[in-house]
Amino acid sequence: LIGLVTSRDEIPDLLKLDDVIDLVIPRGSNKLVSQIKNSTKIPVLGHADGICHVYVDKSCKVDMAKRVVSDAKLDYPAACNAMETLLVHKDLEQNGVLNELIYALQANGVTLYGGPKASGKLNIPEVKSFHHEYSSKACTVEIVEDVHGAIDHIHQHGSAHTDCIVTEDSEVAEIFLRQVDSAAVIH
């Protein structure tokens, strides 16, 4: 039997029913999921963080990259699979594509923060921590050397939820898809 809880008021009483409830699958904010995990003996299938990345490779189609990046942040900014960090291949800074991506986000009201490599170059405030879920129209931008730099960043700062690559290079896509260990890896 599966039951849907539609009111947060019911949750505390239900979490006490460990003799009749086999599994809780919470859907909501980091705070809600963490609170449920800490409030019951019932097994909980849920994630607390959604630190999701989009990596734009040097071989991307620019229009596709702008659409993917914009949609990943703007479709539902508070979603657990919304983009929180945009990783961009270093060559895209030099050829102007990075500026196009930044403009597409800023034109839609996204507040940007930069990693150590991007902050000064883009004249945006430096992020205090890469491990931050904005759940709003804000995100972090960082410049990486290549797909391996993106993968290393994701492994160090991601939450293994959802990560995406935008590239036309099938070898680079395959490396990303095989080496990023997240619940959803998208190309």
C-alpha positions, -999 to +999 in steps of 0.1 A: +000+000+000+013+034-010+001+066+006+006+102-004+010+128+024-003+162+013+001+181+045+032+187+065+011+187+096+006+149+093+043+141+090+054+140+127+026+115+136+033+093+106+070+092+113+062+075+147+045+046+129+077+025+123+057-007+131+034-002+101+053+020+076+081+003+056+096+032+037+094+070+035+102+088+003+102+125+010+100+150-018+109+186-009+136+209+003+169+199+017+157+210+052+125+188+049+144+157+037+171+161+064+145+167+091+126+135+081+158+115+080+166+126+116+131+121+130+123+085+124+134+049+126+117+041+093+141+037+064+141+069+043+148+070+005+157+105-002+184+130-010+192+161+009+213+180-016+208+189-053+242+204-062+237+199-100+261+209-127+260+217-164+294+214-182+297+232-215+325+218-236+345+236-262+328+217-289+293+228-280+267+243-304+263+278-289+225+281-293+220+246-278+243+255-249+224+287-242+190+269-242+202+240-220+219+263-195+189+287-193+164+259-190+185+241-164+184+271-141+152+289-150+126+262-156+121+257-119+150+272-099+140+256-066+139+221-081+163+196-067+177+190-102+182+227-111+216+238-122+236+253-093+270+254-110+278+261-146+312+247-156+327+261-188+357+249-209+385+275-208+384+280-246+349+293-243+362+323-224+385+332-252+360+328-281+332+348-264+308+319-258+312+322-220+300+358-223+270+347-243+261+321-217+265+347-189+243+372-207+216+346-213+214+340-176+217+376-164+191+388-190+167+364-172+175+378-137+200+351-126+225+363-099+259+350-107+288+340-084+322+329-096+347+303-086+383+314-082+390+312-119+358+329-131+352+356-105+378+381-115+374+375-153+337+380-152+336+407-125+312+388-103+314+381-066+335+350-056+314+322-042+321+313-005+315+276-011+308+254-042+287+232-020+256+255-020+221+248-032+206+282-041+171+270-049+166+304-065+176+324-096+213+323-087+242+300-096+279+297-096+301+298-127+336+283-129+361+278-157+377+244-161+406+231-182+386+204-199+362+175-194+385+159-168+386+192-148+348+193-150+346+157-137+370+164-109+350+194-099+317+175-099+333+146-078+346+171-053+317+194-050+286+177-064+259+157-046+256+128-071+221+140-081+220+153-117+248+164-139+248+174-176+273+179-205+267+200-236+291+189-264+292+177-300+323+156-294+311+120-288+344+110-272+342+138-246+305+129-240+314+093-234+341+102-209+317+124-190+289+098-191+312+070-179+331+089-152+304+111-135+288+090-108+254+107-104+218+094-103+212+112-136+239+120-161+226+137-192+240+144-226 
